[in-house]
Amino acid sequence: MGYSRDERLGLCATLDQVGPDAPTLCAGWTARDLAAGYGAWVKSIRTGAGAIQFPTPDEARGLMEEYFSEFGGVRDYLRDVVAQARQEGYTETMFGRRRYLPDLTSDNRQRREMAERMALNAPIQGSAADIIKMAMLAVDRAIADRGLKSRMLLQVHDELIFEVAPGEFEALQELVIAEMSAAADLRVPLEVSVGSGHSWWDAAH
């Protein structure tokens, strides 16, 4: 679950300051990596040599403005979600799970700004957390219904890690893709990718 390849490469091209069709150093980054790179304060930019170069506040602000000029809907959403949370006193996920944020109206600037950052973050990460939990329940039921011996071991952000019984890889892969992609009814598809190996590192995808 995450960015499509085209979106990820477009963001990478901007970060690496190359054309949209050129290879970029961050092409293998995950959606989480890119979100960190385009966060409220951009922490670092990869240079052509692979080193880390820290931008000035003006450079970071310029990256943000460039991003929001292309994705204006994201800017509008972030602005509106804070305004709505301040009015209602809480934010909620797509599935109605609420997080109350009384400090949105605090007279203390630091407390208020922290609550604003929480208001930005909670609906997005909270909805992602809801989806992966629903996917876990669906996958677990399906494994039991199919009588498979493979086991779900761990959740890491939007990934599920399995111990695959001998001879069950194809059946488990089909099951996991079907259940994870149907975990929530959204206007965009939930794309699922699969990797395999003797370790999580080997299974990178």
C-alpha positions in Angstrom: 0.0 0.0 0.0 1.5 3.3 -0.9 2.6 5.6 -3.7 2.3 4.4 -7.3 5.6 4.2 -9.1 4.9 7.3 -11.3 4.1 9.5 -8.2 7.2 8.3 -6.4 9.5 8.9 -9.3 8.1 12.4 -9.9 8.8 13.3 -6.3 12.3 11.8 -6.5 13.1 13.8 -9.7 12.2 17.0 -7.8 14.3 16.0 -4.8 17.3 15.0 -6.9 16.9 18.0 -9.2 16.9 15.9 -12.4 14.4 15.4 -15.3 11.4 13.3 -14.7 12.7 10.4 -16.9 16.2 10.4 -15.4 17.4 7.8 -12.8 17.2 9.2 -9.3 18.9 8.2 -6.1 15.6 8.1 -4.2 13.7 5.9 -6.7 13.8 3.0 -4.2 12.5 5.1 -1.3 9.2 4.0 0.2 6.2 6.3 0.6 7.2 6.8 4.2 10.7 7.9 3.1 9.2 10.4 0.7 6.7 11.7 3.2 9.7 12.4 5.5 11.5 14.2 2.7 8.5 16.4 2.0 7.5 16.9 5.6 6.7 20.2 7.3 10.5 20.8 7.6 12.5 19.1 4.9 15.4 17.5 6.8 17.9 16.7 4.0 18.4 16.3 0.3 20.4 13.6 -1.4 23.1 15.0 -3.7 24.4 13.3 -6.9 27.2 11.7 -4.9 24.8 10.1 -2.5 25.9 12.4 0.4 23.6 14.3 2.6 23.3 18.1 2.1 21.2 20.0 4.6 19.1 22.8 3.0 18.7 26.2 4.4 15.2 27.2 5.7 14.6 29.1 2.5 15.6 26.1 0.3 13.3 23.9 2.4 10.5 26.4 2.0 11.1 26.5 -1.7 10.7 22.8 -2.0 7.5 22.9 0.0 6.1 25.7 -2.3 7.1 23.8 -5.4 5.4 20.7 -4.1 2.2 22.5 -3.2 2.1 24.4 -6.5 1.8 21.0 -8.2 -0.4 19.3 -5.6 -2.6 22.1 -4.5 -5.3 19.7 -3.2 -2.8 18.5 -0.6 -2.2 22.0 0.6 -5.9 22.7 0.8 -6.6 19.5 2.7 -3.9 20.2 5.2 -5.2 23.7 5.8 -8.8 22.6 6.1 -8.3 19.6 8.4 -6.7 21.8 11.0 -9.4 24.4 10.8 -12.1 21.7 11.1 -10.3 20.1 14.1 -10.0 23.4 15.8 -13.8 24.0 15.4 -14.8 20.4 16.4 -12.1 19.7 19.0 -11.0 16.5 17.4 -9.9 14.8 14.2 -11.1 11.4 13.0 -10.0 8.7 10.6 -11.9 7.7 7.5 -13.6 5.1 9.7 -14.7 7.4 12.5 -11.9 6.8 15.1 -11.4 10.1 16.9 -8.5 11.8 18.4 -9.4 14.8 20.7 -7.0 17.7 20.7 -8.0 20.3 23.3 -4.7 22.2 22.9 -5.8 23.4 19.4 -7.2 26.4 21.2 -4.5 26.7 23.8 -3.0 30.1 24.6 0.4 28.5 24.7 1.9 28.7 21.3 4.1 25.6 21.6 1.2 23.4 22.8 -1.1 24.8 20.1 1.4 24.2 17.3 2.0 20.6 18.5 -1.7 20.0 18.5 -1.9 21.4 14.9 0.8 18.9 13.8 -1.1 16.1 15.5 -4.3 17.3 13.7 -2.5 17.1 10.4 -1.0 13.7 11.1 -3.8 11.8 12.9 -6.4 11.4 10.0 -3.8 10.2 7.5 -1.7 7.9 9.7 -4.7 6.9 11.7 -6.6 5.8 8.6 -3.6 3.9 7.4 -3.5 2.1 10.7 -7.2 1.3 10.6 -6.7 -0.2 7.1 -3.8 -2.4 7.9 -5.6 -3.7 11.1 -8.6 -4.6 9.0 -6.3 -6.3 6.5 -4.7 -8.3 9.3 -8.0 -9.5 10.5 -9.1 -10.5 7.0 -5.9 -12.3 6.2 -5.9 -14.2 9.5 -9.5 -15.4 8.9 -8.6 -16.4 5.3 -5.6 -18.4 6.4 -7.7 -20.2 8.9 -10.5 -20.9 6.4 -8.0 -22.3 3.9 -6.4 -24.4 6.5 -2.9 -23.1 5.7 0.0 -23.8 8.0 1.7 -20.4 7.2 1.6 -17.8 9.9 1.4 -14.1 10.1 4.2 -13.0 12.3 4.5 -9.2 12.4 3.1 -5.9 11.2 5.6 -3.1 10.3 3.7 0.1 9.2 1.9 -1.0 6.1 3.6 -4.3 5.7 2.7 -7.8 7.0 5.4 -10.4 7.5 4.7 -14.1 7.2 6.4 -17.3 8.0 5.5 -19.4 4.9 5.1 -23.2 5.2 6.8 -25.3 2.6 4.7 -25.5 -0.6 2.3 -22.7 0.4 3.9 -19.6 -1.1 1.7 -19.2 -4.2 -1.5 -19.9 -2.2 -0.5 -17.5 0.5 0.5 -14.8 -1.9 -2.8 -15.0 -3.8 -4.7 -14.9 -0.5 -2.8 -12.0 1.0 -3.0 -9.9 -2.2 -6.8 -10.5 -2.4 -7.5 -9.7 1.3 -5.2 -6.7 1.6 -6.4 -5.1 -1.6 -10.0 -5.5 -0.4 -9.4 -4.3 3.2 -11.2 -1.0 2.5 -13.5 0.4 -0.1 -11.7 3.4 -1.4 -11.9 5.6 -4.6 -8.3 4.5 -5.4 -7.0 1.0 -5.5 -5.0 -0.5 -2.6 -2.0 -1.9 -4.4 -0.2 -4.7 -2.8 3.3 -5.8 -3.6 5.0 -9.0 -2.4 8.6 -10.0 -1.6 10.0 -13.2 -0.4 13.3 -14.4 1.1 14.9 -16.0 4.1 14.9 -12.7 6.0 12.9 -9.4 5.9 15.9 -7.8 4.3 16.0 -10.4 1.5 12.3 -10.0 1.0 12.5 -6.2 0.2 10.2 -5.3 -2.6 
